[in-house]
Amino acid sequence: MDTDLTAAYARCQELHKRHGRTYYLATRLLPAWKRRHVHALYGFTRYADEIVDRTEDLPMAERAARLDEWSARFVVGLRGEPVDDPLLPAVLHTIAVFDLDRADFASFLNSMAMDLTVMSYPSYDDLLDYMEGSAAVIGTMMLPILGSSAPAAAREPARQLGVAFQLTNFIRDVAEDLDRGRTYLPDEDLARFDVTRDDLFAAKALGRATPRIRELIEYEVTRAQAHYAAAAPGITLLAPASQACMRTAYALYGGILDEVAAQDYDVFARRAVVPRRQRLAVAARALLAPTGAPVVIPGPARTPVAVG
């Protein structure tokens, strides 16, 4: 690879290592030649997210302009023209190597643009429309890199896993998202448990959740667990060299939900984190698991919720 491309991959890896510790640990179980391409996808998605979420001191119009300008540079690169950017050459190279679907990237960037103006979602179907671009397509981007003996059968589980991971983040990061004025808990779910946005802000200020908020969070945990269950069959369809990585990611993200449950669904008391020793133990078990062995689905909470 030329110097610029090597530097772009290194930049993506740096972003992944700094901001995606759970997933980064899992990717270390991949063969080195696959690992850099996963870093490239993470770097692309993270940088777009940074434009949206780490520039809050700027006027909305300027933030939108920055995202548009970067997206336009990406499109120029897709046409085969040179781009002056610290990380885009890596993702463009990865797209070319695996012939990734360009529409998935357009869908992702559209969801990032939504984050500039959409602060809440009336229903779960509305949230799913957003997650189509922000999460489900990440699964379809990743699948060609991971490899599969049955790519058509593995596609929907891969999409479900992307959604499960993002819902886990939404549950864990309720307080952080409130700081940005956003809620990813659907309005209809809040109403179901007689919770308002003001109640969430009050709980954040106090550093503890009310009983109704804990019931709401438990409901969202069961919803995420339903997506994990739908994703589980896909892991055994992955290439043998990729299974340990995704078993680890699956268990670690599912473990965040276990931590939420262990603190009685109070996401305001502290940020749910899987302890480091446990993360390493999970990775070791994944390495020792036989190829094709079924994964352990995160345990259901009290009231199962159907996907969708």
C-alpha positions as CSV (number, residue, x, y, z in Angstrom):
1,M,0.0,0.0,0.0
2,D,1.1,3.6,-0.6
3,T,2.0,5.9,2.3
4,D,-1.3,7.8,2.4
5,L,-3.3,4.5,2.4
6,T,-1.2,3.0,5.2
7,A,-1.7,6.2,7.2
8,A,-5.4,6.2,6.6
9,Y,-5.7,2.6,7.9
10,A,-3.6,3.6,10.9
11,R,-5.9,6.6,11.6
12,C,-9.0,4.4,11.5
13,Q,-7.4,1.9,13.9
14,E,-6.5,4.7,16.3
15,L,-10.1,5.9,16.3
16,H,-11.3,2.4,16.8
17,K,-8.9,1.7,19.7
18,R,-9.8,5.0,21.4
19,H,-13.5,5.0,21.1
20,G,-14.7,1.5,20.5
21,R,-12.9,-0.5,23.2
22,T,-15.4,-3.4,23.4
23,Y,-15.5,-3.9,19.7
24,Y,-11.8,-3.3,19.3
25,L,-11.0,-6.1,21.7
26,A,-13.2,-8.4,19.7
27,T,-11.5,-7.5,16.4
28,R,-8.1,-8.5,17.7
29,L,-9.4,-12.1,17.3
30,L,-9.7,-11.6,13.6
31,P,-6.9,-12.5,11.1
32,A,-4.7,-9.4,10.6
33,W,-5.7,-9.0,7.0
34,K,-9.4,-8.7,7.9
35,R,-8.7,-6.5,10.9
36,R,-7.7,-3.4,9.1
37,H,-10.8,-3.4,7.0
38,V,-13.0,-3.6,10.1
39,H,-11.0,-0.6,11.5
40,A,-11.7,1.2,8.2
41,L,-15.5,0.8,8.6
42,Y,-15.4,1.8,12.2
43,G,-13.3,4.9,11.4
44,F,-15.7,5.9,8.7
45,T,-18.8,5.6,10.9
46,R,-17.1,7.1,13.9
47,Y,-15.8,10.2,12.1
48,A,-19.3,10.9,10.7
49,D,-20.6,10.6,14.2
50,E,-18.0,12.9,15.5
51,I,-19.0,15.6,13.0
52,V,-22.6,15.3,14.3
53,D,-22.0,14.9,18.0
54,R,-18.7,16.6,18.8
55,T,-19.4,19.9,17.2
56,E,-22.3,21.0,19.4
57,D,-20.8,24.4,20.0
58,L,-21.2,25.2,16.3
59,P,-24.5,26.5,14.7
60,M,-26.7,23.7,13.2
61,A,-26.2,25.0,9.7
62,E,-22.4,24.8,10.0
63,R,-22.5,21.2,11.4
64,A,-24.8,20.2,8.5
65,A,-22.4,21.9,6.1
66,R,-19.4,20.0,7.5
67,L,-21.3,16.6,7.2
68,D,-22.3,17.5,3.6
69,E,-18.8,18.5,2.7
70,W,-17.3,15.3,4.0
71,S,-20.0,13.2,2.4
72,A,-19.3,14.9,-0.9
73,R,-15.6,14.1,-0.6
74,F,-16.6,10.5,0.0
75,V,-18.7,10.4,-3.1
76,V,-15.9,11.9,-5.1
77,G,-13.7,9.1,-3.9
78,L,-16.2,6.5,-4.9
79,R,-15.9,7.8,-8.4
80,G,-12.2,7.0,-8.3
81,E,-11.0,10.6,-7.9
82,P,-8.2,11.3,-5.4
83,V,-9.4,12.7,-2.0
84,D,-7.5,14.8,0.5
85,D,-8.6,13.2,3.7
86,P,-6.9,11.5,6.7
87,L,-9.1,8.4,6.7
88,L,-11.3,8.2,3.6
89,P,-8.7,6.4,1.5
90,A,-8.9,3.4,3.9
91,V,-12.7,3.0,3.6
92,L,-12.6,3.6,-0.1
93,H,-10.0,0.9,-0.5
94,T,-12.1,-1.5,1.7
95,I,-15.2,-0.8,-0.4
96,A,-13.3,-1.7,-3.6
97,V,-11.6,-4.8,-2.2
98,F,-15.0,-6.3,-1.0
99,D,-17.3,-4.6,-3.6
100,L,-19.4,-3.3,-0.7
101,D,-22.8,-2.0,-1.5
102,R,-22.6,1.8,-1.9
103,A,-26.3,2.2,-1.0
104,D,-25.5,1.1,2.5
105,F,-23.1,4.0,2.9
106,A,-25.6,6.4,1.6
107,S,-28.2,5.1,4.0
108,F,-25.7,5.5,6.9
109,L,-24.9,9.1,6.0
110,N,-28.6,9.9,5.8
111,S,-29.2,8.6,9.3
112,M,-26.2,10.7,10.5
113,A,-27.9,13.8,8.9
114,M,-31.1,12.9,10.8
115,D,-29.2,13.2,14.1
116,L,-28.8,16.9,13.4
117,T,-32.5,17.6,13.4
118,V,-34.4,14.7,14.9
119,M,-34.4,14.7,18.7
120,S,-37.0,11.9,19.4
121,Y,-38.9,9.1,17.7
122,P,-42.7,8.8,18.1
123,S,-42.8,5.0,17.7
124,Y,-40.4,2.0,17.5
125,D,-41.1,1.7,13.8
126,D,-39.8,5.3,13.4
127,L,-36.7,4.3,15.4
128,L,-36.2,1.3,13.2
129,D,-36.3,3.5,10.1
130,Y,-33.4,5.5,11.6
131,M,-31.5,2.3,12.7
132,E,-31.9,0.9,9.2
133,G,-29.1,3.3,8.2
134,S,-27.3,3.8,11.5
135,A,-27.1,0.1,12.5
136,A,-28.6,-2.5,10.2
137,V,-26.5,-1.6,7.3
138,I,-23.3,-1.9,9.4
139,G,-24.1,-5.6,9.6
140,T,-24.4,-5.8,5.8
141,M,-21.2,-3.8,5.4
142,M,-19.3,-6.2,7.7
143,L,-20.6,-9.5,6.3
144,P,-18.4,-9.6,3.2
145,I,-15.3,-8.9,5.4
146,L,-16.2,-11.5,7.9
147,G,-17.1,-14.0,5.2
148,S,-19.8,-16.6,5.4
149,S,-20.6,-20.1,4.1
150,A,-24.2,-18.9,3.4
151,P,-24.1,-15.1,2.9
152,A,-27.8,-14.9,1.9
153,A,-28.9,-16.7,5.1
154,A,-26.4,-14.7,7.3
155,R,-27.5,-11.3,6.0
156,E,-30.6,-10.7,8.2
157,P,-28.9,-12.0,11.3
158,A,-26.1,-9.6,10.6
159,R,-28.5,-6.7,10.3
160,Q,-30.3,-7.8,13.5
161,L,-26.9,-7.8,15.4
162,G,-26.2,-4.3,14.2
163,V,-29.6,-3.2,15.6
164,A,-29.0,-5.1,18.9
165,F,-25.7,-3.4,19.4
166,Q,-27.1,0.0,18.8
167,L,-30.1,-0.5,21.1
168,T,-27.6,-1.6,23.8
169,N,-25.8,1.7,23.3
170,F,-29.1,3.6,23.5
171,I,-30.1,1.9,26.7
172,R,-26.7,2.5,28.3
173,D,-26.3,6.1,27.1
174,V,-29.7,7.5,27.9
175,A,-28.1,10.2,30.1
176,E,-25.4,11.1,27.6
177,D,-28.0,11.4,24.8
178,L,-30.1,13.7,27.0
179,D,-27.1,16.0,27.2
180,R,-27.5,16.4,23.4
181,G,-31.3,16.9,23.7
182,R,-32.0,13.5,22.2
183,T,-34.0,10.5,23.3
184,Y,-33.8,7.2,21.5
185,L,-36.5,5.7,23.7
186,P,-39.6,5.9,21.6
187,D,-42.3,8.3,22.7
188,E,-44.9,5.5,22.7
189,D,-42.7,3.5,25.1
190,L,-42.4,6.5,27.5
191,A,-46.2,6.9,27.4
192,R,-46.7,3.1,28.1
193,F,-44.8,3.5,31.4
194,D,-46.2,7.0,32.2
195,V,-42.7,8.6,31.8
196,T,-42.1,12.0,30.2
197,R,-38.9,13.6,28.9
198,D,-39.0,15.9,31.9
199,D,-38.9,12.8,34.1
200,L,-35.8,11.6,32.3
201,F,-34.1,15.0,32.8
202,A,-35.1,15.0,36.5
203,A,-33.7,11.5,37.0
204,K,-30.4,12.5,35.3
205,A,-30.1,15.5,37.6
206,L,-30.7,13.4,40.7
207,G,-28.5,10.5,39.5
208,R,-31.1,7.9,40.0
209,A,-34.1,6.5,38.1
210,T,-37.7,6.3,39.4
211,P,-39.5,3.0,39.5
212,R,-41.4,3.8,36.3
213,I,-38.2,4.7,34.5
214,R,-36.6,1.4,35.6
215,E,-39.6,-0.5,34.3
216,L,-39.2,1.4,31.0
217,I,-35.6,0.5,30.7
218,E,-36.3,-3.2,31.5
219,Y,-38.8,-3.2,28.6
220,E,-36.1,-1.8,26.3
221,V,-33.7,-4.4,27.5
222,T,-36.1,-7.2,26.6
223,R,-36.5,-5.6,23.2
224,A,-32.8,-5.5,22.6
225,Q,-32.6,-9.2,23.7
226,A,-35.1,-10.1,21.1
227,H,-32.8,-8.7,18.4
228,Y,-29.8,-10.6,19.9
229,A,-31.9,-13.8,19.7
230,A,-32.7,-13.1,16.0
231,A,-29.0,-12.5,15.4
232,A,-27.6,-15.6,17.1
233,P,-28.0,-18.1,14.2
234,G,-25.9,-15.9,11.9
235,I,-22.7,-16.2,13.9
236,T,-22.3,-19.9,13.2
237,L,-22.7,-19.1,9.5
238,L,-19.6,-16.9,9.5
239,A,-16.2,-18.0,8.2
240,P,-14.5,-20.0,10.9
241,A,-11.7,-17.4,11.3
242,S,-14.4,-14.7,12.1
243,Q,-16.5,-16.6,14.6
244,A,-14.4,-15.9,17.7
245,C,-14.5,-12.2,17.0
246,M,-18.2,-12.0,16.7
247,R,-18.9,-14.4,19.6
248,T,-16.8,-12.0,21.7
249,A,-18.6,-8.9,20.4
250,Y,-22.0,-10.6,20.9
251,A,-21.2,-11.6,24.5
252,L,-19.6,-8.3,25.5
253,Y,-22.4,-6.1,24.2
254,G,-25.0,-8.5,25.7
255,G,-23.0,-8.3,28.9
256,I,-23.7,-4.5,29.0
257,L,-27.4,-5.4,29.2
258,D,-26.6,-7.8,32.1
259,E,-24.8,-4.9,33.9
260,V,-27.9,-2.7,33.4
261,A,-30.1,-5.5,34.9
262,A,-27.6,-5.9,37.8
263,Q,-28.1,-2.3,38.7
264,D,-31.9,-2.7,38.7
265,Y,-32.2,-1.0,35.3
266,D,-31.1,2.4,36.8
267,V,-29.0,3.8,33.9
268,F,-28.6,7.1,35.7
269,A,-26.8,5.7,38.8
270,R,-23.7,4.8,36.7
271,R,-22.7,3.9,33.2
272,A,-23.0,0.2,32.7
273,V,-19.6,-1.3,31.8
274,V,-18.4,-4.9,31.6
275,P,-15.4,-5.2,33.9
276,R,-12.0,-5.7,32.1
277,R,-11.3,-9.1,33.7
278,Q,-14.7,-10.3,32.4
279,R,-14.0,-8.9,28.9
280,L,-10.8,-10.9,28.7
281,A,-12.4,-14.1,30.0
282,V,-15.1,-13.7,27.3
283,A,-12.5,-13.4,24.6
284,A,-10.7,-16.5,25.9
285,R,-13.9,-18.5,25.9
286,A,-14.7,-17.4,22.3
287,L,-11.2,-18.6,21.2
288,L,-11.8,-22.0,22.7
289,A,-15.3,-22.4,21.4
290,P,-15.6,-25.0,18.6
291,T,-16.5,-23.7,15.2
292,G,-20.2,-23.8,14.7
293,A,-21.1,-24.0,18.4
294,P,-24.3,-22.1,19.2
295,V,-23.9,-18.8,21.0
296,V,-25.4,-18.0,24.4
297,I,-28.3,-15.6,23.9
298,P,-28.5,-12.8,26.6
299,G,-31.0,-14.0,29.3
300,P,-34.6,-12.7,28.9
301,A,-35.9,-10.2,31.4
302,R,-39.4,-10.8,32.9
303,T,-41.5,-9.9,29.9
304,P,-40.3,-10.9,26.4
305,V,-40.8,-8.3,23.7
306,A,-41.1,-9.3,20.0
307,V,-38.7,-7.8,17.4
308,G,-40.3,-4.9,15.5
